[in-house]
Amino acid sequence: MLGNTYRLSVGISTLFVVSLSLFCACGAHAQSFPGDEHFKVETVAGGFIDAMEIAVASDGRVFVIERTGGIHLYDPKASETSKIGQLNVAVRKDEGYAREAGLLGITLDPDFDSNQWLYLYYSVPGARSVQRLSRFTFASKKLDSEKILLELRHDRENHVCHEGGSLAFGPDGNLFLSTGDNTCPFESSGFAPIDEREGRHFYDAQRSAANSNDLRGKVLRIRPTAEGGYEIPTGNLFPRGMANTRPEIYAMGCRNPFRISVDSRNGFLYWGEVGPDSGANTERGYQGYDELNQAKHAGYFGWPYFLADNKAYADFDFASNKVGDRFNPLKPVNHSPNNTGLTELPEAIEPLWFYPRASACAGPVYYYDDYPAVPSKLPRALDGCLIVYDWTSAWLRVLKLDPAGNIVFNEPWLGRHLFIHPVDMEMGSKGEVYLLEYGTPWYDGSDGKLKKITYTADPISFDVAVSDPRMKGLDASHEGTELISKSTCLACHTTEIKSIGPSYKAVAKKYAGDGAARERLAQKILKGGMGAWGPVPMPPHPQHKLEDTLKMIDSILSLED
């Protein structure tokens, strides 16, 4: 649930042509890594509905939450999964409703072994539109004794999305919570949603992400108390009592900080920032980029005025369609009539890494010596590496960091394995990795899976040509099918089931007998479009060649035969 238009056909090779020019990944590093045949990827649990986030206990048990409110527990000793709760949550109910509401985040208390406390972040049902952070006690195999820590405003109308919702504790006992900008991005042509017209506050991220007096579009940092409340730790962005600010804010200027992690040794905060949809640079701004952010200290990270390495948007007037001056990352200002916070904002901080838009997520930082000496734990070659992944493109990468948090190298990992919408990743208690897959469709899918990644010194064989269930029915020998398999089309489309975008079969049926459809649809991939399948636009993809998009369309239209 990453809150963007459906991102059709951004090939993985295209995805990194810019990013890897920013951080040179040397082949020597790749050669020192064990190959994919030295990692076992196995499914240990499945059948989850819109799987969202996991939390791993010290005894190896894994808690899994579903967006629709389900809480499950996987026990590796018994190889069994049981449902331990069903939270009543608000979820998407129509096209005009919030697109990503529900049960969004989970983490365990640092003293979970003794107090059995866990924390959930969810959309509260009913007329009062809020998101809630609560503590629960896990007792007698069920959740009980809810303590409400924090609630924040949630605008559920007008197609808003970007809810964040990831939870993580730092090594000092502070709890981090990511929140999205809760804004509709679909009427800003893929650029900054800063619509200041009267009655259009749902389309203005200045009211949230750039508002120092609002908890949305942020990463919050608090210290939970034993009584069920929280304190404000020192070092947050704004001190307690400062006018027009909220002291819970640690990082502001976030669009959709979907998955966060905290380095267990130095406390550095990481998050993937899901970027905007523009496919080209114009006078209003730049093409969309995703960011991998690192916060060594509190700060402002740019949205909605800047993206990537502080590329600045223009101050666009939606009423007159006039393009104004570019915003200044050294002295950003928020003059929106929807802003209730400070006008002058802190200097914008650049991300650790960025690449053309997809759906960036931050995984854990791995330390080899922090885990028992078992053969199956990740190898020393990954020591000190931040593992990152992408929900849309479904790749994994390892970023080796030096003690100061700088990137030493940036390499792909497990590229021969199939992952379908990886949505969360945590270290297990024995140095293994648990990876959660959201599942195939955007809403109400029931094929979410929990996978375990372990190391093996002896190479193993696996089927590198495993069939992707989302492509079932497409001709595997068709050149266009191969192009689709190497793109991110499958993030938003499947052959048979409607996702955020139409199914391929529906496309083939709609345009059957239309002799001009082939060229028109191929051009639509390149230029983008909106309206044929509802209000969600498809962004332009000018980086593709026309001959490739024609082949992809041929494969899709052949389904009518």
C-alpha positions in Angstrom: 0.0 0.0 0.0 2.4 2.6 -1.2 0.0 5.3 -2.4 1.0 6.1 -5.9 -0.5 5.8 -9.4 0.1 2.5 -10.9 3.7 2.5 -12.1 3.6 0.6 -15.4 6.6 -0.9 -17.0 9.6 0.7 -15.3 12.3 -2.0 -16.1 14.8 -2.8 -13.5 17.7 -2.1 -15.8 16.2 1.4 -16.5 15.5 1.9 -12.8 19.2 1.9 -11.8 20.8 3.6 -14.8 20.7 6.9 -12.8 21.1 5.6 -9.3 24.2 3.5 -9.9 25.9 6.5 -11.5 25.5 8.2 -8.2 27.1 5.5 -6.1 29.6 3.3 -8.0 29.1 -0.4 -7.1 32.4 -2.1 -7.8 32.4 -5.5 -9.3 35.0 -6.7 -6.8 32.4 -6.3 -4.0 29.8 -8.3 -5.9 32.3 -11.1 -6.4 33.0 -11.3 -2.7 29.4 -12.0 -1.9 28.1 -15.5 -1.9 25.9 -16.2 -4.9 22.2 -16.7 -4.8 22.8 -20.5 -4.7 24.1 -20.0 -1.2 20.9 -18.6 0.2 17.7 -20.6 0.9 14.4 -18.8 0.5 11.5 -20.8 1.9 7.9 -19.9 2.5 7.0 -20.7 6.2 3.5 -19.2 6.3 0.9 -17.9 3.9 -2.7 -17.0 3.2 -2.4 -13.5 4.7 -4.8 -10.8 3.5 -3.0 -7.6 2.6 0.0 -8.5 4.8 1.6 -5.4 6.2 4.3 -5.6 8.8 6.1 -8.2 11.1 7.7 -8.2 14.5 10.1 -10.9 15.6 10.4 -12.0 19.2 13.7 -13.2 20.8 12.4 -16.8 20.9 12.0 -16.7 17.1 8.2 -16.3 16.9 7.0 -13.9 14.3 3.9 -11.6 14.6 2.3 -10.8 11.3 -0.4 -8.1 10.8 -2.9 -7.7 7.9 -4.2 -4.4 6.7 -7.7 -5.6 7.3 -7.1 -6.0 11.0 -5.9 -9.6 11.5 -3.0 -10.4 13.8 -1.2 -13.7 13.4 1.7 -15.5 15.1 4.1 -17.9 13.4 5.9 -20.4 15.7 9.0 -21.8 14.0 9.4 -24.6 16.5 6.0 -26.0 15.8 6.0 -24.7 12.1 2.4 -23.4 12.8 0.6 -20.1 12.4 -2.3 -19.1 14.5 -4.6 -16.1 14.5 -4.4 -14.3 17.8 -6.6 -11.3 17.2 -8.8 -9.3 14.9 -8.7 -5.5 15.3 -11.7 -3.5 14.2 -10.2 -1.0 11.8 -11.3 1.4 9.1 -10.5 0.3 5.6 -11.1 1.6 2.1 -14.8 1.4 1.4 -15.3 3.3 -1.9 -13.3 5.3 -4.5 -13.6 8.5 -2.6 -12.3 7.1 0.7 -8.7 7.0 2.0 -6.9 4.4 -0.1 -4.6 2.9 2.5 -6.3 2.9 5.8 -6.3 -0.1 8.1 -3.9 -1.9 10.5 -0.6 -0.5 9.4 2.2 -1.2 11.9 3.5 -3.4 14.7 6.5 -3.6 16.9 7.4 -5.4 20.2 8.5 -3.6 23.3 12.2 -3.9 24.1 11.2 -5.8 27.3 8.6 -7.9 25.5 10.0 -11.1 27.1 9.0 -9.9 30.5 6.1 -7.5 29.9 4.5 -9.0 26.8 3.7 -5.5 25.4 3.4 -4.9 21.7 2.4 -1.7 19.8 -0.1 -1.4 16.9 -0.8 1.6 14.7 -4.2 1.6 13.0 -7.1 3.6 11.5 -9.9 4.0 14.0 -13.3 3.2 12.6 -16.3 5.5 13.1 -17.1 9.1 12.5 -14.0 10.5 14.3 -11.3 10.3 11.6 -8.0 9.5 13.4 -5.0 7.2 13.3 -4.1 5.6 16.6 -1.0 4.2 18.2 -1.8 1.8 21.1 0.0 -0.6 23.4 -1.5 -4.1 23.9 -0.6 -6.9 26.2 -0.2 -10.4 24.7 -1.6 -12.8 27.3 -3.2 -16.2 27.0 -2.5 -16.3 23.3 -4.6 -13.1 22.6 -4.3 -9.3 22.8 -5.8 -7.5 25.7 -5.5 -4.3 27.8 -5.3 -1.6 25.1 -3.5 1.6 26.2 -3.9 4.5 23.8 -0.6 6.4 23.4 -1.2 8.8 20.6 -3.8 9.8 18.0 -3.4 12.0 15.0 -5.8 13.6 12.5 -6.7 11.5 9.4 -8.4 13.1 6.4 -10.3 10.2 4.8 -12.0 12.0 2.0 -11.1 12.8 -1.6 -8.9 9.9 -2.5 -6.2 10.7 0.1 -3.4 8.2 0.5 0.1 7.9 2.0 -0.3 6.7 5.5 3.2 5.3 6.4 2.6 3.4 9.6 5.8 1.6 10.2 7.0 1.1 13.8 10.5 0.4 15.2 12.4 0.8 18.5 15.8 2.3 18.7 18.6 0.9 20.9 17.9 3.6 23.5 14.3 2.6 24.0 12.7 5.4 21.9 9.9 4.4 19.6 9.7 5.6 16.0 6.5 5.9 14.0 6.3 6.9 10.3 3.3 8.8 9.1 2.4 9.7 5.5 1.3 13.1 4.2 -2.3 11.9 3.9 -2.7 13.9 0.6 -4.3 13.1 -2.7 -1.4 13.1 -5.3 -3.6 12.4 -8.4 -4.4 16.0 -9.5 -0.9 17.5 -9.5 0.4 16.1 -12.8 2.9 14.0 -10.8 4.6 17.0 -9.2 4.3 18.6 -5.8 0.7 18.6 -4.5 0.7 22.2 -3.2 -2.8 23.2 -4.3 -3.8 26.3 -2.1 -7.2 26.9 -3.6 -10.1 27.2 -1.2 -11.6 23.8 -0.4 -8.6 21.9 -1.8 -6.7 21.2 1.4 -6.8 17.5 0.6 -4.5 18.2 -2.3 -2.0 20.3 -0.3 0.8 18.5 1.4 2.0 21.8 2.9 -0.7 21.3 5.5 0.9 18.1 6.7 4.4 17.1 5.6 5.7 20.8 5.6 3.6 21.7 8.7 5.6 21.8 12.0 2.3 21.7 13.9 1.0 18.5 12.3 2.0 14.9 12.9 1.5 13.7 9.3 4.3 13.4 6.8 6.8 12.7 9.5 8.7 10.2 11.5 7.8 10.7 15.1 10.0 9.7 18.1 8.6 9.2 21.6 9.6 7.2 24.7 6.7 5.0 26.0 6.1 5.0 29.7 5.1 2.0 31.9 1.7 3.7 32.5 0.8 3.6 28.9 1.6 7.2 27.9 4.8 8.7 26.4 7.5 11.2 27.1 9.5 13.4 24.6 13.1 12.4 24.4 15.8 15.1 24.0 17.0 15.7 20.4 13.8 15.9 18.5 13.3 18.6 15.9 11.3 21.0 18.0 11.6 21.4 21.8 8.5 21.0 24.0 6.6 24.2 24.4 7.8 25.9 21.1 4.9 27.7 19.5 3.4 26.2 16.4 5.3 23.0 16.6 4.8 19.4 17.8 7.6 18.0 20.0 7.0 14.4 18.8 8.5 15.2 15.4 11.9 13.8 14.7 12.0 13.9 10.8 9.6 16.1 8.8 9.1 16.6 5.1 8.1 13.0 4.2 5.7 11.9 1.5 5.2 8.3 2.4 7.9 6.9 4.7 6.5 3.4 4.2 9.1 1.2 6.0 11.6 2.3 8.5 14.4 0.6 10.4 16.8 1.7 13.2 20.4 0.7 13.4 20.7 -1.4 16.5 24.2 -0.1 17.4 24.4 3.6 16.5 20.6 4.4 16.4 20.6 5.9 12.9 17.1 6.0 11.4 16.5 4.7 7.9 13.4 4.9 5.8 12.3 4.4 2.2 10.5 7.4 0.8 8.0 6.5 -1.9 8.3 9.2 -4.5 6.0 11.2 -6.9 4.8 10.1 -10.3 6.1 12.6 -12.9 7.9 10.8 -15.7 9.7 13.9 -17.1 11.4 17.1 -16.1 9.4 20.3 -16.7 9.4 23.9 -15.6 7.3 22.8 -12.6 9.8 20.3 -11.4 11.6 17.0 -12.0 10.7 13.4 -12.8 9.8 11.3 -9.8 12.5 9.8 -7.5 12.4 7.4 -4.6 14.7 8.1 -1.7 16.5 6.0 0.9 16.9 8.4 3.8 19.2 8.3 6.8 18.7 10.5 9.9 21.6 10.7 12.2 19.8 13.5 13.9 16.5 15.3 13.7 15.8 17.3 10.5 13.6 18.4 7.6 13.9 16.1 4.5 12.3 18.2 1.9 8.8 17.2 0.8 6.8 18.7 -0.8 9.3 21.3 -1.9 12.3 19.1 -2.8 13.1 15.6 -3.8 16.2 13.5 -4.5 19.4 15.6 -4.0 17.2 18.6 -3.1 15.9 19.1 -6.6 13.5 22.0 -6.2 9.9 22.3 -7.3 8.5 25.5 -8.6 5.9 27.4 -6.5 3.1 26.6 -8.9 -0.2 28.5 -8.7 -3.0 26.0 -9.3 -5.6 28.8 -9.8 -3.8 30.7 -12.5 -1.6 27.8 -13.8 1.4 30.1 -13.4 4.8 28.7 -12.6 6.6 30.7 -9.9 10.2 30.6 -8.5 11.9 27.5 -7.4 11.9 26.8 -3.6 15.2 27.3 -1.8 16.5 24.2 0.0 18.7 26.4 2.2 15.7 28.5 3.4 12.5 26.7 2.7 9.3 28.6 3.6 5.7 27.4 3.9 3.2 30.2 3.0 0.2 27.9 2.4 -3.1 29.1 3.9 -3.5 25.5 5.2 -0.3 25.7 7.2 -0.7 26.0 11.0 3.0 25.7 11.8 6.2 27.7 11.3 6.6 29.6 8.1 10.4 29.3 8.0 11.5 25.6 8.0 14.9 24.0 8.7 17.4 23.5 5.8 16.5 20.5 3.7 18.6 17.4 4.2 19.5 15.2 1.2 18.8 11.5 1.1 21.5 8.8 1.5 20.5 7.4 -1.9 17.9 8.0 -4.6 16.7 6.4 -7.8 13.9 6.8 -10.4 10.5 6.3 -8.7 9.3 2.9 -7.6 8.5 2.0 -4.0 11.6 2.2 -1.7 11.7 0.4 1.7 14.3 0.2 4.4 15.2 -3.1 5.9 17.5 -4.0 8.8 21.2 -3.3 9.3 23.0 -6.6 9.8 25.8 -7.2 12.3 27.4 -10.7 12.1 28.6 -10.8 15.7 25.2 -9.9 17.1 23.8 -13.4 16.4 24.6 -17.0 17.7 27.3 -19.0 15.9 24.9 -21.0 13.7 25.8 -22.0 10.1 22.5 -20.7 8.7 22.9 -17.0 9.8 23.8 -14.5 7.1 27.5 -14.6 6.2 30.1 -12.2 7.4 30.2 -10.7 3.9 27.0 -8.9 4.8 28.3 -7.5 8.1 27.5 -3.8 8.5 25.1 -3.8 5.5 21.8 -2.1 5.3 19.4 -4.3 3.4 16.9 -2.4 1.3 14.1 -3.5 -1.0 11.5 -2.2 -3.4 7.8 -3.1 -3.1 7.1 -2.3 -6.8 10.2 -3.7 -8.5 10.6 -6.5 -6.0 14.4 -6.3 -5.8 16.7 -6.5 -2.8 20.0 -4.7 -2.4 22.7 -4.4 0.3 24.3 -1.1 1.1 27.6 -1.5 2.9 28.0 1.3 5.4 31.2 2.6 7.1 31.1 3.5 10.9 30.0 7.0 10.0 27.0 5.7 7.9 28.5 6.5 4.5 27.9 4.1 1.6 31.0 2.0 0.8 29.2 0.0 -1.9 25.7 -0.8 -3.2 25.1 -4.2 -4.6 22.0 -6.3 -5.8 21.1 -9.3 -3.7 19.0 -12.4 -4.4 18.1 -11.2 -7.9 17.4 -14.8 -9.1 14.7 -15.3 -6.6 11.0 -14.3 -7.0 9.5 -11.9 -4.5 5.9 -10.6 -4.9 5.5 -7.1 -3.4 8.0 -7.4 -0.5 6.4 -5.3 2.2 8.5 -5.8 5.4 11.8 -7.3 6.4 13.2 -8.1 9.9 16.2 -10.0 11.3 15.3 -13.3 13.0 16.7 -14.2 16.4 19.4 -16.5 14.8 20.7 -14.2 12.1 18.2 -15.2 9.4 16.0 -12.8 7.6 12.2 -12.8 7.6 10.6 -11.2 4.5 6.9 -10.5 4.3 5.2 -10.4 0.9 2.0 -8.2 0.7 0.5 -10.4 -2.0 -0.6 -10.0 -5.6 -3.6 -7.6 -5.7 -3.7 -4.1 -4.1 -6.8 -4.8 -2.1 -8.1 -7.9 -0.3 -5.7 -10.4 -1.7 -5.2 -13.6 0.2 -1.8 -14.8 -1.0 0.5 -12.8 1.3 3.5 -14.9 2.5 6.1 -15.0 5.2 9.5 -16.2 3.8 12.7 -17.0 5.6 16.1 -16.4 4.1 19.1 -18.4 5.5 22.6 -19.0 4.4 24.1 -22.3 3.3 27.8 -23.0 2.7 26.9 -25.7 0.2 25.2 -24.4 -2.9 21.7 -25.4 -3.5 19.7 -25.6 -6.8 16.5 -23.8 -7.4 14.2 -23.0 -10.3 15.3 -19.7 -11.6 12.5 -19.8 -14.2 9.7 -20.2 -11.6 6.4 -19.0 -13.0 5.0 -15.7 -11.6 1.4 -16.3 -10.7 0.5 -12.8 -11.7 1.5 -13.7 -15.4 -0.7 -16.8 -15.5 -2.2 -17.0 -19.0 0.3 -14.9 -20.9 2.2 -16.7 -23.6 5.6 -17.4 -22.0 7.3 -17.6 -25.4 6.1 -14.2 -26.5 8.8 -11.5 -26.5 6.4 -9.0 -25.0 5.7 -11.3 -22.1 9.4 -11.4 -21.3 9.5 -7.6 -21.3 6.6 -7.5 -18.9 8.3 -10.0 -16.6 11.4 -7.7 -16.4 9.3 -4.5 -15.7 7.2 -3.3 -12.8 3.9 -3.8 -14.6 3.1 -6.6 -12.2 3.1 -4.2 -9.3 -0.3 -2.9 -10.5 -1.6 -5.4 -13.0 -2.2 -9.2 -13.1 -3.5 -11.3 -15.9 -6.8 -12.3 -14.4 -7.6 -10.1 -11.3 -8.1 -6.4 -11.1 -5.5 -4.7 -8.9 -4.9 -0.9 -8.7 -4.9 -1.2 -12.5 -7.1 -3.3 -14.8 -6.4 -7.0 -15.4 -4.7 -7.8 -18.7 -7.7 -9.9 -19.7 -10.0 -6.9 -19.1 -7.7 -4.7 -21.3 -7.7 -7.4 -24.1 -11.5 -7.6 -23.9 -12.1 -3.9 -23.9 -10.0 -3.3 -27.0 -10.9 -6.5 -29.0 -11.7 -5.6 -32.6 -10.2 -2.1 -32.2 -7.6 -1.9 -35.0 -6.1 1.3 -33.7 -5.8 0.2 -30.1 -2.3 -1.4 -30.4 -0.6 1.9 -31.3 -2.7 4.0 -29.0 -2.0 1.8 -25.9 1.7 1.6 -26.6 1.7 5.4 -26.8 -0.3 5.6 -23.5 2.5 3.7 -21.8 5.0 6.2 -23.0 2.9 9.3 -22.4 0.6 8.3 -19.5 -3.1 8.7 -19.3 -6.2 8.8 -17.1 -9.9 8.1 -17.2 -10.2 4.9 -19.1 -10.2 2.7 -16.0 -11.2 5.2 -13.3 -9.7 8.2 -11.5 -6.2 6.8 -10.9 -3.8 8.1 -13.5 -1.0 6.1 -15.2 2.2 8.2 -15.3 4.2 8.6 -18.5 7.2 6.4 -19.1 9.3 8.2 -21.8 12.3 6.2 -21.0 10.9 3.2 -22.9 11.2 2.5 -26.6 8.1 2.4 -28.7 9.0 -1.0 -30.2 9.2 -2.5 -26.7 5.8 -1.1 -25.6 4.3 -2.4 -28.8 5.5 -5.9 -28.0 4.1 -5.7 -24.5 0.8 -4.6 -25.8 0.8 -7.4 -28.4 1.3 -9.9 -25.6 -1.6 -8.4 -23.6 -4.0 -8.1 -26.5 -3.3 -11.7 -27.5 -5.3 -12.8 -24.4 -8.5 -12.1 -26.3 -7.6 -15.0 -28.6 
